[in-house]
Amino acid sequence: MKAAAIAYKPVGLALGLGSGMLAGLVFKQVWKIVGHEADAPDAKDIDRSWGEVLLAAALQGAIFAVVKATVDRAGATATHRMTGTSSG
């Protein structure tokens, strides 16, 4: 394993945790606009429709994926600029 990859592991872990929290915050704000309410539906809440539950799940998944990819890419780019090698 390359030294840059080893050095990036703790940074990547911290970025991953941070990106998860950021994605959660972004999703809550987006859901307030899309769902017109503060809380997204829980999949087990039988008072919510299938469409509403699946829309929330799809939106949440998309937001998490975009935030994670953005943070991973930024971290890899920064590592490459600092070390001159790929972190992956």
BASE-155019 format. One record per residue (C-alpha): residue in three letters; residue number from 1; x, y, z. Coordinates in Angstrom, 3 decimals. Last residue first. Layout:
// BASE-155019
(rec ALA,NUM,(X,Y,Z))
...
// end
This chain:
// BASE-155019
(rec GLY,88,(-6.614,5.516,-4.109))
(rec SER,87,(-4.684,8.401,-2.556))
(rec SER,86,(-3.052,9.293,-5.875))
(rec THR,85,(0.386,10.814,-5.826))
(rec GLY,84,(1.829,14.330,-6.005))
(rec THR,83,(1.751,14.566,-2.218))
(rec MET,82,(-0.038,17.850,-1.516))
(rec ARG,81,(-1.885,18.225,-4.822))
(rec HIS,80,(-2.844,14.553,-4.897))
(rec THR,79,(-4.089,14.693,-1.325))
(rec ALA,78,(-6.178,17.779,-2.108))
(rec THR,77,(-7.673,16.113,-5.176))
(rec ALA,76,(-8.454,12.930,-3.246))
(rec GLY,75,(-10.108,14.915,-0.461))
(rec ALA,74,(-12.141,16.999,-2.905))
(rec ARG,73,(-13.242,13.864,-4.754))
(rec ASP,72,(-14.253,12.107,-1.541))
(rec VAL,71,(-16.161,15.203,-0.330))
(rec THR,70,(-18.030,15.611,-3.610))
(rec ALA,69,(-18.737,11.889,-3.941))
(rec LYS,68,(-20.090,11.758,-0.380))
(rec VAL,67,(-22.261,14.855,-0.881))
(rec VAL,66,(-23.665,13.508,-4.151))
(rec ALA,65,(-24.346,10.038,-2.734))
(rec PHE,64,(-25.971,11.374,0.454))
(rec ILE,63,(-28.204,13.715,-1.544))
(rec ALA,62,(-29.267,10.954,-3.923))
(rec GLY,61,(-30.027,8.544,-1.096))
(rec GLN,60,(-32.091,11.128,0.787))
(rec LEU,59,(-34.057,12.004,-2.325))
(rec ALA,58,(-34.750,8.357,-3.088))
(rec ALA,57,(-35.807,7.637,0.501))
(rec ALA,56,(-38.042,10.716,0.687))
(rec LEU,55,(-39.680,9.876,-2.636))
(rec LEU,54,(-40.193,6.282,-1.502))
(rec VAL,53,(-41.929,7.330,1.709))
(rec GLU,52,(-44.137,9.904,-0.029))
(rec GLY,51,(-45.088,7.516,-2.810))
(rec TRP,50,(-45.899,4.695,-0.441))
(rec SER,49,(-48.229,6.982,1.496))
(rec ARG,48,(-47.714,8.000,5.108))
(rec ASP,47,(-50.075,6.919,7.922))
(rec ILE,46,(-48.421,3.495,7.944))
(rec ASP,45,(-45.221,4.962,9.390))
(rec LYS,44,(-42.710,2.130,8.999))
(rec ALA,43,(-40.749,3.823,6.190))
(rec ASP,42,(-40.410,6.967,8.312))
(rec PRO,41,(-41.609,10.115,6.626))
(rec ALA,40,(-39.325,13.145,6.480))
(rec ASP,39,(-39.683,15.614,9.321))
(rec ALA,38,(-40.049,19.402,9.095))
(rec GLU,37,(-42.980,19.645,6.718))
(rec HIS,36,(-43.696,20.949,3.214))
(rec GLY,35,(-42.361,17.718,1.717))
(rec VAL,34,(-40.220,19.313,-0.980))
(rec ILE,33,(-39.131,22.462,0.894))
(rec LYS,32,(-38.777,20.980,4.381))
(rec TRP,31,(-37.313,17.878,2.722))
(rec VAL,30,(-34.515,19.956,1.203))
(rec GLN,29,(-33.563,21.356,4.614))
(rec LYS,28,(-33.576,17.942,6.268))
(rec PHE,27,(-31.609,16.450,3.373))
(rec VAL,26,(-28.907,19.135,3.632))
(rec LEU,25,(-28.489,18.473,7.357))
(rec GLY,24,(-28.219,14.741,6.823))
(rec ALA,23,(-25.741,15.233,3.974))
(rec LEU,22,(-23.558,17.393,6.214))
(rec MET,21,(-23.560,14.742,8.940))
(rec GLY,20,(-22.615,12.033,6.476))
(rec SER,19,(-19.969,14.261,4.899))
(rec GLY,18,(-18.381,14.873,8.283))
(rec LEU,17,(-18.152,11.184,9.052))
(rec GLY,16,(-16.671,10.460,5.640))
(rec LEU,15,(-14.221,13.344,5.900))
(rec ALA,14,(-12.982,11.995,9.235))
(rec LEU,13,(-12.545,8.522,7.766))
(rec GLY,12,(-10.827,9.883,4.665))
(rec VAL,11,(-8.387,11.859,6.803))
(rec PRO,10,(-7.655,8.769,8.882))
(rec LYS,9,(-7.040,6.700,5.712))
(rec TYR,8,(-5.152,9.383,3.713))
(rec ALA,7,(-1.777,8.655,5.305))
(rec ILE,6,(-2.045,5.004,4.327))
(rec ALA,5,(-2.991,5.875,0.756))
(rec ALA,4,(-0.168,8.427,0.545))
(rec ALA,3,(2.324,5.860,1.848))
(rec LYS,2,(1.350,3.423,-0.886))
(rec MET,1,(0.000,0.000,0.000))
// end
